[in-house]
């Protein structure tokens, strides 16, 4: 077997669509997803590098036997991007032959040689034991975070009323303080202030990297969050990733996060170009998991794996 890995090209689109639909059917079950939608999503991915790109595993010169889609997530903590792997598929007759390991080794090599890329993450069905074994075998850590997705419209009354607005340069010092506190509170991490400041500054300056929001009580900023974007070829739409969520201690358990979340969810529901809202949370942060569950987010469907520099 002469196996190579390369970036997908236009001529690979039909096989990428086939593999994307097969993967969805294998991992999600139910009815087959719409081919026309997936085809539009794959074409958009291949045509627009800002959405991401795909790698294909090729046996010999022409036979595509596997694929993996890569999208970028901006990390303010690291002042760089994290590559998200999705749409990982190996043709059924070529499984258990090291194809995924070859693709991952190639991708990891690219990441290790590019200082602007800070690591690799992926998520998969929590019931996919074969995938879990494969991802663990190449050194990906599946024990740090769990991931959730929106599934409910549940609401409750709130004790404090806050307003939401996009963050701007004037908010940098507050955002910096909130993120330093959040990292230490939730993961016991002492972030490098200079790197975080560079990451936040870059994010505020470029809406393609991320979009930061702040929650306001009167004239006081009492909370923040950040949205990053991931292209979903299967849905031909963008997924919003919610991260860097922080509520000032004096305003916790007052419904501030719920109002931030409902504001974002409303935007998602009214925009057909956005297919959903996801977040990941440290597995030891039980308080946050309880909060996310309380607003209707489903944390039981997927498991998250990562390799970080």
C-alpha positions in Angstrom: 0.0 0.0 0.0 1.5 3.3 -1.2 -0.3 5.8 0.9 0.0 9.6 0.7 -1.9 12.6 2.2 -2.7 15.8 0.3 -5.1 18.7 0.4 -8.3 18.0 -1.4 -9.0 19.5 -4.8 -12.1 20.2 -6.9 -12.0 16.8 -8.5 -12.3 15.2 -5.0 -15.6 16.9 -4.2 -17.8 13.9 -5.3 -15.9 11.4 -3.1 -15.8 13.9 -0.2 -19.6 14.2 -0.4 -20.0 10.4 -0.5 -17.8 9.9 2.5 -19.4 12.8 4.5 -22.9 11.2 4.0 -21.6 7.7 4.8 -20.0 9.0 8.0 -23.2 10.8 9.1 -25.2 7.6 8.5 -22.7 5.4 10.4 -22.3 7.7 13.4 -25.7 9.3 13.7 -28.0 6.7 12.3 -31.5 7.6 11.1 -32.2 8.8 7.6 -29.5 9.8 5.1 -28.7 13.5 5.1 -29.6 15.6 2.0 -26.9 15.1 -0.7 -27.6 18.5 -2.3 -26.9 20.3 1.0 -23.7 18.4 1.7 -22.5 19.0 -1.8 -23.0 22.7 -1.4 -21.2 22.6 1.9 -18.2 20.6 0.5 -17.9 22.9 -2.5 -17.9 26.0 -0.3 -15.2 24.4 1.9 -12.9 23.6 -1.0 -13.5 27.0 -2.6 -13.0 29.2 0.5 -9.9 28.6 2.7 -11.3 30.9 5.4 -13.9 28.2 6.1 -11.2 25.5 6.3 -10.0 22.7 4.0 -9.9 18.9 3.6 -7.2 16.4 3.5 -7.5 13.1 1.5 -5.6 9.9 1.9 -4.7 8.5 -1.5 -3.6 5.0 -2.2 -1.3 5.0 -5.3 -1.8 7.9 -7.5 -5.6 8.4 -7.7 -7.6 6.2 -5.3 -9.0 8.3 -2.4 -9.7 6.0 0.5 -10.1 8.4 3.4 -10.6 12.1 4.3 -10.5 14.6 7.1 -11.9 18.1 7.3 -10.0 20.9 9.1 -11.5 24.1 10.4 -9.8 26.9 12.4 -10.7 28.1 15.9 -9.2 31.3 17.3 -7.7 30.9 20.8 -7.4 34.1 22.7 -5.6 32.2 25.5 -2.9 31.1 23.1 -2.9 34.0 20.5 -3.2 31.5 17.7 -5.5 29.0 16.0 -6.5 25.5 17.0 -7.3 23.1 14.2 -10.6 21.2 14.6 -10.7 17.9 12.8 -14.1 16.7 11.6 -15.6 14.6 8.9 -12.9 11.9 9.5 -13.7 8.9 7.3 -11.9 5.8 6.0 -13.4 3.6 3.4 -14.8 0.4 5.0 -12.5 -2.0 3.2 -9.4 0.0 4.2 -10.0 0.3 7.9 -7.7 -1.2 10.6 -4.8 -0.6 8.1 -3.3 2.5 9.6 -5.0 5.0 7.2 -6.3 7.3 9.9 -2.9 7.1 11.7 -1.2 8.2 8.5 -3.6 11.1 8.0 -3.2 12.2 11.6 0.6 12.0 11.5 0.7 14.2 8.5 -1.7 16.8 10.0 0.2 16.8 13.4 3.4 17.3 11.5 2.0 20.4 9.8 0.8 21.7 13.2 4.1 21.1 14.9 6.0 23.0 12.2 3.7 26.0 12.3 4.0 28.3 15.4 0.7 30.0 14.6 -1.2 26.7 15.1 -1.5 25.8 18.7 -3.0 22.3 18.7 -5.6 19.9 17.4 -9.1 19.2 18.7 -11.9 16.9 17.5 -15.2 15.7 18.8 -17.1 12.5 18.1 -20.2 10.6 19.2 -19.8 9.5 22.8 -20.9 6.0 21.8 -18.3 5.5 19.0 -16.0 3.1 20.7 -14.0 2.4 17.5 -13.3 6.1 17.1 -12.4 6.5 20.7 -9.8 3.7 20.4 -8.4 5.1 17.2 -8.0 8.7 18.5 -6.5 7.5 21.8 -4.0 5.3 19.9 -2.4 8.3 18.2 -2.0 10.2 21.5 -5.1 12.4 21.6 -6.4 13.2 25.1 -10.1 12.6 25.6 -10.2 13.3 29.3 -9.9 17.0 29.6 -13.1 18.4 28.1 -16.7 17.4 27.4 -18.8 19.1 24.7 -22.4 20.2 24.5 -24.8 21.3 21.8 -28.1 23.2 22.0 -31.3 21.1 22.0 -33.9 23.0 24.1 -35.7 26.3 24.2 -36.3 26.2 28.0 -36.3 29.5 29.9 -36.6 30.6 33.5 -37.1 34.0 35.3 -33.9 36.0 36.0 -33.1 38.1 39.0 -30.9 40.7 37.3 -31.6 42.3 33.9 -28.5 42.9 31.8 -27.9 44.1 28.2 -25.6 42.6 25.6 -23.4 44.3 23.1 -20.3 43.4 21.0 -17.0 44.1 22.8 -14.7 46.9 21.6 -11.1 48.0 22.1 -12.2 50.0 25.2 -13.2 46.7 26.9 -9.8 45.1 26.5 -8.6 45.6 30.1 -11.8 44.1 31.5 -11.8 41.2 29.1 -8.2 40.5 30.0 -8.9 40.5 33.7 -12.0 38.2 33.3 -10.1 35.7 31.2 -7.2 35.5 33.6 -9.6 34.9 36.4 -11.6 32.3 34.5 -8.6 30.3 33.6 -7.4 30.1 37.2 -10.9 29.4 38.6 -11.9 26.7 36.1 -8.7 25.0 35.2 -6.1 26.2 37.7 -4.1 27.8 34.9 -2.1 31.0 35.2 -2.2 32.3 31.7 0.7 34.5 30.4 -0.8 38.0 30.4 1.1 39.2 27.4 0.1 36.3 25.2 -3.6 36.6 26.3 -3.5 40.4 25.6 -2.1 39.8 22.1 -4.8 37.1 21.5 -7.7 39.3 22.7 -6.4 42.3 20.7 -6.1 40.3 17.5 -9.6 38.9 18.1 -11.2 42.3 18.6 -9.4 43.6 15.5 -10.6 40.8 13.2 -14.2 39.6 13.2 -13.2 36.6 11.1 -11.3 35.2 14.1 -14.0 35.7 16.7 -16.6 37.9 18.1 -16.6 38.9 21.7 -19.7 40.0 23.7 -20.1 41.7 27.0 -23.0 41.8 29.5 -23.8 45.2 31.0 -25.5 46.0 34.3 -26.0 49.7 34.2 -22.6 51.0 33.1 -20.7 48.0 34.5 -19.4 45.1 32.5 -20.4 42.0 34.5 -19.8 39.2 32.0 -18.3 38.2 28.7 -18.2 35.5 26.1 -16.5 34.8 22.8 -17.9 33.2 19.7 -15.6 31.4 17.2 -16.8 29.8 13.9 -16.6 26.4 12.4 -17.8 25.4 9.0 -20.1 22.4 8.8 -20.0 20.9 5.3 -22.8 18.5 6.1 -25.2 21.3 6.9 -23.7 23.9 4.5 -23.7 26.3 7.4 -21.6 27.7 10.2 -21.5 26.4 13.8 -21.0 28.9 16.5 -18.6 27.8 19.3 -19.2 29.5 22.6 -16.1 29.9 24.8 -14.4 32.3 27.2 -17.6 32.5 29.3 -17.2 34.5 32.5 -19.6 36.2 34.9 -18.3 38.5 37.6 -18.6 36.8 41.0 -21.0 39.4 42.4 -23.4 38.7 39.6 -23.4 34.9 39.6 -26.6 32.9 40.1 -28.6 35.9 39.0 -29.4 34.7 35.5 -26.6 36.7 33.7 -25.3 33.7 31.8 -28.8 32.7 30.8 -29.5 36.1 29.3 -26.1 36.0 27.4 -27.0 32.5 26.2 -30.5 33.4 25.2 -29.3 36.4 23.2 -26.9 34.3 21.3 -29.4 31.5 20.8 -31.9 33.9 19.4 -29.4 35.2 16.8 -28.6 31.6 15.8 -32.3 30.6 15.5 -33.0 33.7 13.3 -30.0 33.2 10.9 -30.3 30.3 8.5 -26.5 30.5 7.8 -25.8 29.3 11.4 -26.7 25.7 12.2 -26.2 25.6 15.9 -24.3 26.6 19.0 -21.7 24.4 20.8 -19.2 24.8 23.7 -16.7 22.6 25.5 -16.1 22.6 29.3 -13.5 21.2 31.6 -14.8 17.8 32.8 -14.0 18.8 36.4 -16.0 22.1 36.2 -19.3 20.6 37.5 -20.8 24.0 38.3 -20.5 25.2 34.7 -21.9 21.9 33.4 -24.9 22.3 35.7 -25.4 25.9 34.4 -25.1 24.8 30.7 -27.6 21.9 31.3 -30.0 24.3 32.9 -30.4 26.3 29.7 -31.1 23.2 27.7 -27.6 22.3 26.3 -27.0 18.6 25.7 -23.6 17.5 27.0 -24.1 13.8 26.6 -23.9 13.3 22.9 -20.2 14.0 22.0 -16.8 13.4 23.4 -13.9 15.8 22.7 -10.2 14.8 22.1 -7.3 17.2 21.9 -3.5 17.6 21.3 -2.1 20.9 22.4 1.4 22.2 22.2 
